[in-house]
Amino acid sequence: MQYEGQDHPLVFIVDELDRCRPDFALDVLECLKHFFETEKNHFVLGVNLSALEKSVVTIYGGDLGGRGYLARFIDYRISFSPPQHSTKEKELRSYARNLWARADGLAVHNDAADGLIDIIAGGVSRNSGSFRDVNRLFSVLYLCLATIPENNFKAPPLVGGLVLMKYYDPRLFQKAKEGIISFEEVANFFGFRRGATDYNENERPTLWMHEWWGTFLDGDVSPELKKTIKSSLFRYNLLDNDTVIPICARNIVDRFWQGYR
């Protein structure tokens, strides 16, 4: 199997076979085996071998060891250590930034966009999430922001935080929707510091969240800052500060979700 007139090797990459239905995964392996000995054909399997071994046991029973069965197909194994927390968070943030760059047409200030990127990436990292989680969260966040009329109240730090909360802690999101959530619960979920002045420059997005959530949940935010944030509500006819978070939860975030999680 090669291109006519070409003498280059062919490399086939098969990813996430372990996530497929057990019978399908093993059928694929059996089919690929017919090409393993073809000259200059190489196959790379990106799999969780432990999960694939369970597929073997599911189909053939426990008498046939999964490791022995898979040895018929795999000549070399290369293992990768999990990335360190700091490295993974940087990768998640880079991936989030690329996703946001594709979201054309959102009327969100650049500083707010940077904050949302860090909020989502940091939240996924704290919850030991994956790149797939980042993708799902940004899909929902984009829908939430895109469907708010241009001159309506957006509050990105509230909406972004609620999207994250609904994904990782539905119970807490329900309390936010009912207006019975406390600042202490929010601070614990987002990892806020004890005081709104205890952040360094690299933690600006978390401070941004702290200031907004603290304003509407009577958190440790200066009276001057609370007054500044609340003064922006009059143009949107949001005169009752206690209803701001429930309105964002019910009327914006709760309208959209992806999948059944």
C-alpha positions as CSV (number, residue, x, y, z in Angstrom):
1,M,0.0,0.0,0.0
2,Q,1.7,3.2,-1.2
3,Y,1.2,6.0,-3.6
4,E,2.2,5.3,-7.1
5,G,5.7,6.5,-7.9
6,Q,6.4,7.4,-4.2
7,D,8.8,5.6,-2.0
8,H,7.9,7.3,1.3
9,P,6.6,5.4,4.3
10,L,2.9,5.8,5.3
11,V,2.1,6.5,8.9
12,F,-1.5,5.8,10.1
13,I,-2.5,7.3,13.5
14,V,-5.4,5.7,15.2
15,D,-6.5,7.8,18.2
16,E,-8.9,7.0,21.1
17,L,-9.6,3.4,20.1
18,D,-10.1,2.6,23.7
19,R,-13.2,5.0,23.8
20,C,-15.0,2.9,21.1
21,R,-17.4,0.1,21.7
22,P,-15.4,-3.0,22.7
23,D,-16.4,-5.1,19.7
24,F,-15.8,-2.3,17.3
25,A,-12.3,-1.5,18.8
26,L,-11.2,-5.1,18.5
27,D,-12.6,-5.4,14.9
28,V,-10.5,-2.4,13.9
29,L,-7.4,-4.0,15.4
30,E,-8.1,-7.3,13.6
31,C,-8.5,-5.4,10.3
32,L,-5.4,-3.3,10.8
33,K,-3.3,-6.4,11.5
34,H,-3.6,-7.5,7.9
35,F,-1.6,-4.4,6.9
36,F,1.0,-4.5,9.7
37,E,3.5,-6.5,7.6
38,T,3.2,-4.3,4.5
39,E,6.5,-2.7,3.7
40,K,6.8,0.9,4.8
41,N,3.4,1.0,6.5
42,H,3.5,2.1,10.2
43,F,0.6,2.3,12.6
44,V,0.5,4.5,15.7
45,L,-2.2,3.8,18.3
46,G,-3.0,6.5,20.8
47,V,-4.8,4.5,23.5
48,N,-5.2,3.9,27.1
49,L,-4.0,0.3,27.2
50,S,-5.7,-0.5,30.5
51,A,-9.1,0.4,29.0
52,L,-8.4,-1.5,25.8
53,E,-7.5,-4.6,27.9
54,K,-10.9,-4.3,29.5
55,S,-12.5,-4.4,26.0
56,V,-10.7,-7.7,25.4
57,V,-12.1,-9.2,28.6
58,T,-15.6,-7.8,27.8
59,I,-15.6,-9.6,24.4
60,Y,-13.6,-12.8,25.1
61,G,-14.0,-13.2,28.9
62,G,-11.5,-13.3,31.6
63,D,-9.8,-16.5,30.5
64,L,-8.1,-14.6,27.7
65,G,-5.7,-12.1,29.2
66,G,-6.1,-8.6,27.7
67,R,-2.4,-7.9,27.8
68,G,-1.5,-11.2,26.0
69,Y,-4.1,-10.5,23.3
70,L,-2.9,-7.0,22.6
71,A,0.7,-8.1,22.4
72,R,-0.2,-9.6,19.0
73,F,-0.7,-6.1,17.7
74,I,1.7,-3.9,19.5
75,D,5.5,-4.1,18.9
76,Y,6.6,-1.0,20.9
77,R,5.0,1.0,23.8
78,I,5.8,4.6,24.6
79,S,4.3,6.0,27.8
80,F,3.8,9.6,28.6
81,S,3.8,11.1,32.1
82,P,0.9,13.3,33.0
83,P,1.9,17.0,32.6
84,Q,2.6,19.0,35.7
85,H,-0.2,21.2,36.9
86,S,1.5,24.5,35.9
87,T,2.3,23.1,32.4
88,K,-1.2,21.8,31.8
89,E,-2.8,25.1,32.9
90,K,-0.6,26.9,30.3
91,E,-1.7,24.5,27.6
92,L,-5.3,24.8,28.6
93,R,-5.1,28.6,28.5
94,S,-3.4,28.5,25.1
95,Y,-6.1,26.2,23.7
96,A,-8.8,28.5,25.2
97,R,-7.2,31.5,23.6
98,N,-7.3,29.7,20.2
99,L,-11.0,28.9,20.6
100,W,-11.8,32.4,21.5
101,A,-10.0,33.8,18.5
102,R,-12.4,31.8,16.3
103,A,-15.4,33.4,18.0
104,D,-16.1,36.3,15.6
105,G,-18.7,38.9,16.3
106,L,-18.9,38.9,20.1
107,A,-19.1,42.5,21.4
108,V,-16.7,41.8,24.4
109,H,-13.9,44.1,25.4
110,N,-10.4,42.7,25.0
111,D,-9.7,42.8,28.7
112,A,-13.0,41.0,29.4
113,A,-12.1,38.4,26.8
114,D,-8.7,37.8,28.4
115,G,-10.4,37.5,31.7
116,L,-12.9,34.9,30.4
117,I,-10.1,32.9,28.9
118,D,-8.3,32.7,32.2
119,I,-11.5,32.0,34.1
120,I,-12.4,29.0,32.0
121,A,-8.8,27.6,31.7
122,G,-8.1,28.1,35.4
123,G,-11.4,26.6,36.4
124,V,-10.8,23.5,34.2
125,S,-7.3,23.1,35.6
126,R,-8.6,23.4,39.2
127,N,-11.2,20.7,38.6
128,S,-8.6,18.4,36.8
129,G,-10.6,18.8,33.6
130,S,-9.6,18.2,30.0
131,F,-9.3,20.0,26.7
132,R,-12.7,18.6,25.8
133,D,-14.1,20.4,28.9
134,V,-12.6,23.7,27.6
135,N,-14.3,23.1,24.3
136,R,-17.7,22.4,25.8
137,L,-17.5,25.3,28.2
138,F,-16.5,27.8,25.5
139,S,-19.3,26.5,23.2
140,V,-21.9,27.3,25.9
141,L,-20.2,30.6,26.9
142,Y,-20.2,31.7,23.3
143,L,-24.0,30.9,22.9
144,C,-24.8,32.7,26.1
145,L,-22.9,35.9,25.2
146,A,-23.9,35.8,21.5
147,T,-27.6,35.7,22.2
148,I,-27.6,38.7,24.6
149,P,-28.7,41.8,22.7
150,E,-25.9,44.3,22.2
151,N,-27.2,46.9,24.5
152,N,-28.3,44.5,27.3
153,F,-26.5,43.6,30.5
154,K,-23.7,41.0,29.8
155,A,-21.6,40.9,33.0
156,P,-18.9,38.5,31.5
157,P,-17.4,37.6,35.0
158,L,-20.8,36.5,36.2
159,V,-21.9,34.7,33.1
160,G,-18.5,33.0,32.7
161,G,-18.4,32.0,36.3
162,L,-22.0,30.6,36.2
163,V,-21.1,28.5,33.0
164,L,-18.2,27.0,34.9
165,M,-20.3,26.5,38.0
166,K,-23.1,24.7,36.2
167,Y,-20.6,22.4,34.6
168,Y,-18.6,21.4,37.6
169,D,-21.1,22.0,40.5
170,P,-24.7,21.9,39.4
171,R,-25.9,22.0,43.1
172,L,-24.1,25.3,43.6
173,F,-25.5,26.6,40.3
174,Q,-29.0,25.8,41.5
175,K,-28.4,27.9,44.6
176,A,-27.2,30.8,42.4
177,K,-30.3,30.4,40.3
178,E,-32.5,30.5,43.4
179,G,-30.7,33.5,44.9
180,I,-29.6,31.6,48.0
181,I,-25.9,31.2,47.3
182,S,-23.4,32.8,49.7
183,F,-20.1,34.6,48.9
184,E,-18.2,32.0,51.0
185,E,-19.5,29.2,48.8
186,V,-18.5,31.2,45.6
187,A,-15.1,32.0,47.1
188,N,-14.4,28.4,47.8
189,F,-15.5,27.3,44.3
190,F,-13.4,29.9,42.5
191,G,-10.5,29.8,44.8
192,F,-10.7,33.5,45.8
193,R,-8.1,34.8,48.3
194,R,-9.2,36.1,51.7
195,G,-9.1,39.7,50.7
196,A,-9.7,41.5,47.3
197,T,-6.3,43.2,47.7
198,D,-4.2,40.0,48.1
199,Y,-3.8,39.3,44.4
200,N,-0.7,39.8,42.2
201,E,-0.7,41.0,38.6
202,N,-0.9,37.5,37.1
203,E,-4.1,36.9,39.1
204,R,-6.0,39.8,37.7
205,P,-8.8,37.6,36.2
206,T,-9.5,36.0,39.6
207,L,-9.5,39.5,41.2
208,W,-12.0,40.6,38.5
209,M,-14.3,37.7,39.4
210,H,-13.8,38.4,43.1
211,E,-14.8,42.0,42.7
212,W,-18.0,41.3,40.7
213,W,-19.2,38.3,42.8
214,G,-18.3,40.1,46.0
215,T,-20.3,43.2,44.9
216,F,-23.6,41.3,44.5
217,L,-23.0,38.8,47.4
218,D,-21.8,41.2,50.0
219,G,-18.2,40.0,49.8
220,D,-15.1,41.7,51.0
221,V,-15.0,44.4,48.2
222,S,-14.4,48.1,48.9
223,P,-17.6,50.2,49.2
224,E,-16.2,52.5,46.4
225,L,-15.8,49.6,44.0
226,K,-19.2,48.2,44.8
227,K,-20.8,51.6,44.1
228,T,-18.9,51.8,40.8
229,I,-20.1,48.4,39.6
230,K,-23.6,48.8,40.8
231,S,-24.0,52.2,39.2
232,S,-23.7,50.6,35.8
233,L,-26.9,48.6,36.5
234,F,-29.2,51.6,36.2
235,R,-28.9,51.8,32.4
236,Y,-30.2,48.2,32.3
237,N,-33.1,48.7,34.7
238,L,-31.5,46.3,37.2
239,L,-32.4,48.2,40.3
240,D,-32.5,45.2,42.7
241,N,-28.9,44.0,43.2
242,D,-30.1,40.7,44.8
243,T,-31.6,39.6,41.5
244,V,-28.6,40.1,39.3
245,I,-27.0,36.7,39.8
246,P,-30.3,34.8,39.6
247,I,-31.3,36.6,36.4
248,C,-27.9,35.8,34.8
249,A,-28.3,32.1,35.9
250,R,-31.9,31.7,34.8
251,N,-32.3,33.9,31.8
252,I,-28.8,33.5,30.2
253,V,-26.8,30.5,31.3
254,D,-29.6,28.0,32.0
255,R,-31.0,28.3,28.5
256,F,-28.0,26.6,26.9
257,W,-26.1,23.4,27.7
258,Q,-24.2,20.8,25.7
259,G,-24.9,17.1,26.2
260,Y,-26.3,15.7,29.4
261,R,-23.7,16.6,31.9
